[in-house]
Amino acid sequence: MHVRRSLLLMLVAVLSIACASGSADTTTSTTVAVETEGTTDSGSVGSLSDMPQECLDAFDAFLREIEPLVADFDFVNSTTAELETMQVELDAASASFNEETASCPELDMDTEESFAAMIDYARDVAPGTVPYLEYAMSFLSETPSAGTGDCETDVDSLMEIVNSGTPMSELTLGEVQTVSGLLASISASCSTERYTEVVADPAVSEFLAGT
């Protein structure tokens, strides 16, 4: 199933790079995994329902194990630092799942489709995990979640946040989504040269790096 540990790492990975690429590539057939090292090639299936039962059982157990950790977490008003603290517990909880599903087939879907399928599945198995999965999925959309579509207007909005004096680690997760959306909009609406200039600005790069 290859959703394993890499799924849990996705949020911290996304936050740490702050979507520096502008938007996620969701065009490739993939699993939910960002990290696939240590997995075995066991083929692919077209839907979760086609997964071997032992893989679904492992996923069920995983969802139920992390549900108490994520069910009451505020994915709008909590800070990235608070998310990273929770992530430590999630990483520990994922260790056995990572091993148990190493030989499971991949989902032959793009990343957004994989997340959507998992979210639908989780609603029945462990509904408390749904906000966590939805928050992770929000960073994968090809449609910017913030921004006007006007290059310089969105650059100005981004720079206002960058120059606010609040480090990335202290932004709320809702604000992180805004930054992500602005970067995606800038990537889509600005020239390549202008986008590169923006993200290479020392103030922007330091902000995104959390320094």
VEXDREN-2710 file (C-alpha; in Angstrom, 1 decimal):
% VEXDREN-2710
k/r/px/py/pz
1/MET/0.0/0.0/0.0
2/HIS/3.0/2.2/0.4
3/VAL/1.2/4.9/2.3
4/ARG/3.2/4.0/5.4
5/ARG/5.7/6.3/7.1
6/SER/6.1/8.5/4.1
7/LEU/2.5/9.7/4.4
8/LEU/3.3/10.8/7.9
9/LEU/6.4/12.6/6.8
10/MET/4.5/14.5/4.1
11/LEU/3.3/17.4/6.2
12/VAL/6.6/18.1/7.8
13/ALA/8.3/17.7/4.4
14/VAL/5.8/20.1/2.8
15/LEU/6.1/22.6/5.6
16/SER/9.9/22.5/5.6
17/ILE/10.2/23.3/1.9
18/ALA/7.1/25.5/2.0
19/CYS/6.1/24.4/-1.4
20/ALA/9.2/26.0/-2.9
21/SER/8.4/24.3/-6.2
22/GLY/5.2/26.3/-6.3
23/SER/2.8/23.4/-6.6
24/ALA/2.9/19.7/-6.2
25/ASP/3.3/17.5/-9.2
26/THR/0.2/15.3/-9.2
27/THR/0.5/14.0/-12.8
28/THR/2.5/10.9/-12.2
29/SER/1.0/7.5/-11.3
30/THR/2.1/7.1/-7.7
31/THR/1.3/6.0/-4.2
32/VAL/0.7/8.5/-1.5
33/ALA/4.3/8.0/-0.6
34/VAL/6.8/10.8/-0.7
35/GLU/9.5/8.4/0.4
36/THR/9.6/4.9/-1.0
37/GLU/13.1/3.7/0.1
38/GLY/13.0/0.3/1.5
39/THR/9.9/-0.9/-0.3
40/THR/9.6/-3.8/-2.6
41/ASP/8.1/-3.8/-6.1
42/SER/4.8/-5.7/-5.7
43/GLY/3.0/-4.4/-8.7
44/SER/0.0/-2.1/-8.5
45/VAL/-3.8/-2.1/-8.1
46/GLY/-6.4/0.3/-9.4
47/SER/-8.3/0.8/-6.1
48/LEU/-8.1/0.2/-2.4
49/SER/-10.7/-2.5/-2.7
50/ASP/-8.3/-4.4/-4.8
51/MET/-5.7/-4.5/-2.1
52/PRO/-4.9/-7.8/-0.5
53/GLN/-6.9/-8.2/2.8
54/GLU/-3.7/-8.3/4.9
55/CYS/-2.7/-4.9/3.5
56/LEU/-6.2/-3.4/4.3
57/ASP/-6.0/-4.9/7.8
58/ALA/-2.7/-3.2/8.4
59/PHE/-4.0/0.1/7.1
60/ASP/-7.1/-0.2/9.3
61/ALA/-4.8/-0.8/12.3
62/PHE/-2.6/2.1/11.4
63/LEU/-5.5/4.5/11.1
64/ARG/-6.9/3.4/14.4
65/GLU/-3.5/3.8/16.0
66/ILE/-3.0/7.4/14.9
67/GLU/-6.6/8.5/15.3
68/PRO/-6.1/9.5/19.0
69/LEU/-3.0/11.5/18.0
70/VAL/-4.7/13.6/15.3
71/ALA/-8.4/13.6/16.0
72/ASP/-8.4/16.7/18.3
73/PHE/-5.5/18.5/16.5
74/ASP/-6.5/22.0/15.2
75/PHE/-5.3/22.0/11.6
76/VAL/-6.1/25.7/11.2
77/ASN/-4.9/27.5/14.3
78/SER/-2.1/25.3/15.6
79/THR/1.5/26.3/14.6
80/THR/3.9/24.3/12.5
81/ALA/6.0/23.8/15.6
82/GLU/3.1/22.1/17.3
83/LEU/2.6/20.0/14.2
84/GLU/6.2/18.9/14.3
85/THR/5.8/17.9/18.0
86/MET/2.8/15.7/17.0
87/GLN/4.7/14.3/14.1
88/VAL/7.3/12.8/16.5
89/GLU/4.5/10.6/17.9
90/LEU/3.1/9.8/14.5
91/ASP/6.6/8.7/13.3
92/ALA/6.8/6.3/16.2
93/ALA/3.3/5.0/15.6
94/SER/4.2/4.3/11.9
95/ALA/7.2/2.0/12.5
96/SER/5.3/-1.3/12.5
97/PHE/3.1/-0.2/9.6
98/ASN/6.1/0.6/7.5
99/GLU/7.4/-3.0/7.9
100/GLU/4.0/-4.7/7.6
101/THR/3.1/-3.1/4.2
102/ALA/6.5/-3.2/2.5
103/SER/5.3/-6.0/0.2
104/CYS/1.9/-4.5/-0.6
105/PRO/1.1/-3.3/-4.1
106/GLU/1.0/0.4/-5.0
107/LEU/-2.2/2.3/-5.8
108/ASP/-2.1/3.0/-9.6
109/MET/-3.5/6.5/-9.1
110/ASP/-2.0/10.0/-9.1
111/THR/-1.3/11.4/-5.6
112/GLU/-4.5/13.4/-5.2
113/GLU/-6.6/10.4/-6.2
114/SER/-4.7/8.2/-3.8
115/PHE/-5.4/10.7/-0.9
116/ALA/-9.1/11.0/-1.9
117/ALA/-9.4/7.2/-1.9
118/MET/-7.8/7.0/1.5
119/ILE/-9.9/9.7/3.0
120/ASP/-13.1/8.0/1.8
121/TYR/-11.8/4.8/3.3
122/ALA/-10.8/6.4/6.6
123/ARG/-14.3/7.9/7.1
124/ASP/-15.6/4.5/7.9
125/VAL/-12.5/3.0/9.7
126/ALA/-11.2/5.9/11.7
127/PRO/-13.1/9.2/11.0
128/GLY/-10.9/11.1/13.4
129/THR/-8.0/10.8/10.9
130/VAL/-9.9/12.6/8.1
131/PRO/-8.9/16.2/9.0
132/TYR/-5.3/15.2/9.1
133/LEU/-5.5/13.5/5.7
134/GLU/-7.5/16.4/4.3
135/TYR/-4.9/18.9/5.5
136/ALA/-2.1/16.9/3.9
137/MET/-4.1/16.6/0.7
138/SER/-4.6/20.4/0.6
139/PHE/-1.0/20.9/-0.4
140/LEU/-1.3/18.6/-3.4
141/SER/-3.9/20.5/-5.4
142/GLU/-2.9/22.0/-8.8
143/THR/-5.3/24.9/-8.2
144/PRO/-3.8/27.6/-5.9
145/SER/-5.7/27.9/-2.6
146/ALA/-4.7/31.6/-2.3
147/GLY/-3.7/34.4/-4.5
148/THR/-5.3/36.7/-7.0
149/GLY/-3.7/35.2/-10.1
150/ASP/-1.9/38.6/-10.7
151/CYS/1.9/38.1/-10.4
152/GLU/2.9/41.3/-8.6
153/THR/-0.1/41.4/-6.4
154/ASP/0.6/38.0/-5.1
155/VAL/4.3/38.7/-4.7
156/ASP/3.4/41.7/-2.6
157/SER/1.1/39.6/-0.5
158/LEU/3.8/37.0/0.1
159/MET/6.4/39.7/1.0
160/GLU/4.0/41.2/3.5
161/ILE/3.9/37.8/5.3
162/VAL/7.7/37.3/4.9
163/ASN/8.4/40.8/6.3
164/SER/5.9/40.5/9.2
165/GLY/8.6/39.2/11.5
166/THR/6.8/36.0/12.3
167/PRO/9.0/33.0/11.5
168/MET/7.6/30.1/9.5
169/SER/7.6/27.9/12.6
170/GLU/5.2/30.2/14.4
171/LEU/2.7/30.6/11.6
172/THR/-0.6/28.8/12.1
173/LEU/-1.3/26.0/9.7
174/GLY/-4.0/28.1/8.1
175/GLU/-1.4/30.7/7.4
176/VAL/1.0/28.1/6.0
177/GLN/-1.7/27.1/3.6
178/THR/-2.0/30.7/2.5
179/VAL/1.8/30.9/1.9
180/SER/1.6/27.7/-0.1
181/GLY/-1.3/29.0/-2.1
182/LEU/0.5/32.3/-2.8
183/LEU/3.7/30.4/-4.0
184/ALA/1.6/28.2/-6.2
185/SER/-0.2/31.3/-7.7
186/ILE/3.1/33.1/-8.2
187/SER/4.5/30.1/-9.9
188/ALA/1.5/29.9/-12.2
189/SER/1.1/33.7/-12.9
190/CYS/4.7/35.0/-13.0
191/SER/7.4/34.3/-15.5
192/THR/9.9/31.6/-14.6
193/GLU/12.5/34.3/-14.2
194/ARG/10.3/36.4/-11.8
195/TYR/9.3/33.3/-9.8
196/THR/13.0/32.3/-9.4
197/GLU/13.9/35.9/-8.4
198/VAL/11.2/35.8/-5.7
199/VAL/12.1/32.5/-4.1
200/ALA/15.8/33.3/-4.3
201/ASP/15.3/36.5/-2.4
202/PRO/17.3/36.0/0.8
203/ALA/14.4/37.2/3.0
204/VAL/12.1/34.7/1.3
205/SER/14.5/31.8/1.4
206/GLU/15.3/32.4/5.1
207/PHE/11.6/32.7/5.9
208/LEU/10.8/29.4/4.1
209/ALA/13.7/27.7/5.8
210/GLY/12.5/28.8/9.2
211/THR/15.6/30.8/10.0
END
